[in-house]
């Protein structure tokens, strides 16, 4: 995936693990590569008691949610192979 995004492997792993945050353009590129709806990244949060809108989330919450969703997508892709 890091090659398709045009970034170093460690950079991708840092973003996937939540050590750093992906940019909006990187998220959009992931959506294009994986052929998934952008709403998987920019939708209501499903793992909190009361769903939050993207605009009300902290950077840490957003980064954690993006990392969690990338992990789910990666697992789905592994199962397809």
MDTraj code that builds the backbone (N, CA, C; nanometers):
import mdtraj as md
import numpy as np

residues = "UNK UNK UNK UNK UNK UNK UNK UNK UNK UNK UNK UNK UNK UNK UNK UNK UNK UNK UNK UNK UNK UNK UNK UNK UNK UNK UNK UNK UNK UNK UNK UNK UNK UNK UNK UNK UNK UNK UNK UNK UNK UNK UNK UNK UNK UNK UNK UNK UNK UNK UNK UNK UNK UNK UNK UNK UNK UNK UNK UNK UNK UNK UNK UNK UNK UNK UNK UNK UNK UNK UNK UNK UNK UNK UNK UNK UNK UNK UNK UNK UNK".split()
xyz = np.array([
    [0.0829, -0.1188, 0.0000],
    [0.0000, 0.0000, 0.0000],
    [0.0872, 0.1250, 0.0000],
    [0.1962, 0.1242, 0.0777],
    [0.2820, 0.2435, 0.0840],
    [0.3368, 0.2795, -0.0534],
    [0.3676, 0.1789, -0.1339],
    [0.4180, 0.2073, -0.2692],
    [0.3107, 0.2736, -0.3543],
    [0.1899, 0.2245, -0.3424],
    [0.0807, 0.2818, -0.4216],
    [0.0492, 0.4242, -0.3778],
    [0.0740, 0.4531, -0.2503],
    [0.0528, 0.5890, -0.2005],
    [0.1725, 0.6792, -0.2278],
    [0.2856, 0.6177, -0.2641],
    [0.4050, 0.6959, -0.2940],
    [0.4763, 0.7463, -0.1704],
    [0.4721, 0.6669, -0.0628],
    [0.5419, 0.7082, 0.0592],
    [0.6268, 0.5920, 0.1104],
    [0.7161, 0.6236, 0.2023],
    [0.8022, 0.5218, 0.2613],
    [0.7191, 0.4251, 0.3455],
    [0.7656, 0.3020, 0.3537],
    [0.6950, 0.1996, 0.4306],
    [0.6746, 0.2437, 0.5751],
    [0.7792, 0.2953, 0.6378],
    [0.7690, 0.3358, 0.7782],
    [0.6708, 0.4510, 0.7955],
    [0.6692, 0.5434, 0.7012],
    [0.5742, 0.6545, 0.7063],
    [0.4320, 0.6013, 0.7047],
    [0.4052, 0.5059, 0.6152],
    [0.2720, 0.4459, 0.6075],
    [0.2378, 0.3743, 0.7381],
    [0.3320, 0.2967, 0.7911],
    [0.3074, 0.2240, 0.9158],
    [0.2810, 0.3196, 1.0316],
    [0.3528, 0.4314, 1.0356],
    [0.3299, 0.5313, 1.1403],
    [0.1888, 0.5881, 1.1315],
    [0.1416, 0.6103, 1.0124],
    [0.0059, 0.6646, 0.9946],
    [-0.0988, 0.5592, 1.0263],
    [-0.0716, 0.4377, 0.9863],
    [-0.1660, 0.3298, 1.0128],
    [-0.1775, 0.3014, 1.1622],
    [-0.0667, 0.3133, 1.2342],
    [-0.0668, 0.2841, 1.3777],
    [-0.1105, 0.4025, 1.4629],
    [-0.1234, 0.5197, 1.4017],
    [-0.1654, 0.6372, 1.4769],
    [-0.0511, 0.7218, 1.5294],
    [0.0737, 0.6850, 1.4979],
    [0.1880, 0.7652, 1.5425],
    [0.1920, 0.9004, 1.4727],
    [0.1437, 0.9029, 1.3496],
    [0.1293, 1.0294, 1.2775],
    [-0.0049, 1.0264, 1.2054],
    [-0.0471, 1.1424, 1.1598],
    [-0.1795, 1.1534, 1.0998],
    [-0.1706, 1.1618, 0.9478],
    [-0.2581, 1.0881, 0.8786],
    [-0.2604, 1.1010, 0.7330],
    [-0.3218, 1.2343, 0.6929],
    [-0.2772, 1.2857, 0.5815],
    [-0.3375, 1.4083, 0.5301],
    [-0.4693, 1.3731, 0.4620],
    [-0.5482, 1.4748, 0.4384],
    [-0.6748, 1.4545, 0.3684],
    [-0.6493, 1.3914, 0.2317],
    [-0.5493, 1.4408, 0.1610],
    [-0.5213, 1.3871, 0.0271],
    [-0.4763, 1.2409, 0.0333],
    [-0.4051, 1.2020, 0.1381],
    [-0.3647, 1.0620, 0.1530],
    [-0.4862, 0.9728, 0.1783],
    [-0.5792, 1.0219, 0.2572],
    [-0.7015, 0.9453, 0.2825],
    [-0.7799, 0.9287, 0.1529],
    [-0.7916, 1.0361, 0.0775],
    [-0.8635, 1.0294, -0.0496],
    [-0.7946, 0.9318, -0.1444],
    [-0.6627, 0.9313, -0.1469],
    [-0.5896, 0.8375, -0.2325],
    [-0.6147, 0.6931, -0.1883],
    [-0.6198, 0.6682, -0.0575],
    [-0.6527, 0.5340, -0.0064],
    [-0.7906, 0.4911, -0.0547],
    [-0.8844, 0.5828, -0.0486],
    [-1.0212, 0.5547, -0.0926],
    [-1.0218, 0.5140, -0.2399],
    [-0.9450, 0.5847, -0.3207],
    [-0.9381, 0.5530, -0.4639],
    [-0.8721, 0.4172, -0.4871],
    [-0.7612, 0.3928, -0.4186],
    [-0.6879, 0.2674, -0.4354],
    [-0.7738, 0.1485, -0.3933],
    [-0.8401, 0.1609, -0.2790],
    [-0.9184, 0.0503, -0.2246],
    [-1.0589, 0.0408, -0.2835],
    [-1.0966, 0.1425, -0.3603],
    [-1.2298, 0.1466, -0.4209],
    [-1.3388, 0.1293, -0.3147],
    [-1.3315, 0.2159, -0.2149],
    [-1.4284, 0.2142, -0.1057],
    [-1.4913, 0.3521, -0.0934],
    [-1.6064, 0.3603, -0.0301],
    [-1.6678, 0.4922, -0.0121],
    [-1.5896, 0.5759, 0.0890],
    [-1.5776, 0.7022, 0.0617],
    [-1.5069, 0.7928, 0.1521],
    [-1.5769, 0.7993, 0.2878],
    [-1.7034, 0.7653, 0.2918],
    [-1.7775, 0.7692, 0.4182],
    [-1.7197, 0.6737, 0.5219],
    [-1.6420, 0.5738, 0.4787],
    [-1.5772, 0.4862, 0.5762],
    [-1.4773, 0.5628, 0.6620],
    [-1.4251, 0.6714, 0.6080],
    [-1.3326, 0.7548, 0.6834],
    [-1.4001, 0.8774, 0.7422],
    [-1.4914, 0.9363, 0.6680],
    [-1.5523, 1.0616, 0.7090],
    [-1.7012, 1.0440, 0.7345],
    [-1.7309, 0.9677, 0.8350],
    [-1.8690, 0.9415, 0.8715],
    [-1.8778, 0.9466, 1.0231],
    [-1.9918, 0.9159, 1.0750],
    [-2.0074, 0.9139, 1.2205],
    [-1.9204, 0.8030, 1.2793],
    [-1.8705, 0.8256, 1.3991],
    [-1.7881, 0.7272, 1.4668],
    [-1.8789, 0.6192, 1.5230],
    [-1.8420, 0.4947, 1.5058],
    [-1.9255, 0.3848, 1.5517],
    [-1.8782, 0.3243, 1.6831],
    [-1.7604, 0.3594, 1.7286],
    [-1.7075, 0.2950, 1.8483],
    [-1.7139, 0.3827, 1.9731],
    [-1.7932, 0.4854, 1.9707],
    [-1.8139, 0.5680, 2.0889],
    [-1.9613, 0.5631, 2.1245],
    [-1.9922, 0.5864, 2.2514],
    [-2.1307, 0.5745, 2.2960],
    [-2.2249, 0.6624, 2.2158],
    [-2.1924, 0.7877, 2.2036],
    [-2.2747, 0.8795, 2.1260],
    [-2.1949, 0.9218, 2.0044],
    [-2.2421, 0.8876, 1.8858],
    [-2.1646, 0.9207, 1.7653],
    [-2.1295, 1.0687, 1.7572],
    [-2.0080, 1.0950, 1.7117],
    [-1.9606, 1.2323, 1.6943],
    [-1.9475, 1.2615, 1.5464],
    [-1.9710, 1.3833, 1.5110],
    [-1.9452, 1.4255, 1.3744],
    [-1.7967, 1.4546, 1.3596],
    [-1.7468, 1.4374, 1.2417],
    [-1.6054, 1.4604, 1.2142],
    [-1.5587, 1.5965, 1.2636],
    [-1.6405, 1.6978, 1.2447],
    [-1.6022, 1.8338, 1.2814],
    [-1.5843, 1.8518, 1.4322],
    [-1.6414, 1.7638, 1.5133],
    [-1.6323, 1.7789, 1.6586],
    [-1.5221, 1.6935, 1.7203],
    [-1.4497, 1.6182, 1.6395],
    [-1.3472, 1.5278, 1.6904],
    [-1.2145, 1.6001, 1.7089],
    [-1.1410, 1.5532, 1.8073],
    [-1.0046, 1.6026, 1.8247],
    [-0.9154, 1.5358, 1.7205],
    [-0.7976, 1.5895, 1.7011],
    [-0.7027, 1.5297, 1.6067],
    [-0.6687, 1.3865, 1.6469],
    [-0.6550, 1.3635, 1.7766],
    [-0.6215, 1.2290, 1.8247],
    [-0.7353, 1.1320, 1.7959],
    [-0.8596, 1.1743, 1.8204],
    [-0.9749, 1.0885, 1.7915],
    [-0.9825, 1.0563, 1.6428],
    [-0.9609, 1.1565, 1.5609],
    [-0.9658, 1.1371, 1.4164],
    [-0.8554, 1.0425, 1.3707],
    [-0.7358, 1.0641, 1.4196],
    [-0.6238, 0.9786, 1.3831],
    [-0.6489, 0.8341, 1.4257],
    [-0.7012, 0.8156, 1.5452],
    [-0.7313, 0.6809, 1.5943],
    [-0.8370, 0.6134, 1.5088],
    [-0.9390, 0.6876, 1.4733],
    [-1.0466, 0.6306, 1.3919],
    [-0.9972, 0.5953, 1.2519],
    [-0.9174, 0.6807, 1.1926],
    [-0.8625, 0.6515, 1.0598],
    [-0.7747, 0.5267, 1.0670],
    [-0.6921, 0.5172, 1.1689],
    [-0.6056, 0.4000, 1.1846],
    [-0.6877, 0.2731, 1.2023],
    [-0.7931, 0.2814, 1.2823],
    [-0.8798, 0.1656, 1.3055],
    [-0.9453, 0.1220, 1.1749],
    [-0.9945, 0.2181, 1.0990],
    [-1.0616, 0.1853, 0.9736],
    [-0.9639, 0.1302, 0.8700],
    [-0.8416, 0.1806, 0.8677],
    [-0.7405, 0.1253, 0.7774],
    [-0.7116, -0.0204, 0.8118],
    [-0.7060, -0.0498, 0.9402],
    [-0.6821, -0.1872, 0.9844],
    [-0.7960, -0.2792, 0.9397],
    [-0.9186, -0.2341, 0.9542],
    [-1.0345, -0.3124, 0.9097],
    [-1.0259, -0.3374, 0.7595],
    [-0.9944, -0.2332, 0.6845],
    [-0.9842, -0.2470, 0.5393],
    [-0.8704, -0.3401, 0.4994],
    [-0.7594, -0.3306, 0.5697],
    [-0.6458, -0.4180, 0.5402],
    [-0.6837, -0.5641, 0.5639],
    [-0.7574, -0.5895, 0.6727],
    [-0.8035, -0.7256, 0.7007],
    [-0.8976, -0.7760, 0.5916],
    [-0.9853, -0.6895, 0.5445],
    [-1.0778, -0.7279, 0.4364],
    [-1.0010, -0.7624, 0.3094],
    [-0.9001, -0.6827, 0.2779],
    [-0.8204, -0.7087, 0.1576],
    [-0.7445, -0.8404, 0.1686],
    [-0.6940, -0.8711, 0.2873],
    [-0.6227, -0.9972, 0.3076],
    [-0.7161, -1.1154, 0.2839],
    [-0.8406, -1.1027, 0.3293],
    [-0.9368, -1.2114, 0.3127],
    [-0.9746, -1.2324, 0.1664],
    [-0.9672, -1.1268, 0.0851],
    [-1.0024, -1.1376, -0.0567],
    [-0.8967, -1.2125, -0.1360],
    [-0.7725, -1.2116, -0.0891],
    [-0.6610, -1.2738, -0.1633],
    [-0.6693, -1.4236, -0.1619],
])
top = md.Topology()
chain = top.add_chain()
for i, resn in enumerate(residues, 1):
    res = top.add_residue(resn, chain, resSeq=i)
    for name in ("N", "CA", "C"):
        top.add_atom(name, md.element.get_by_symbol(name[0]), res)
traj = md.Trajectory(xyz[None], top)
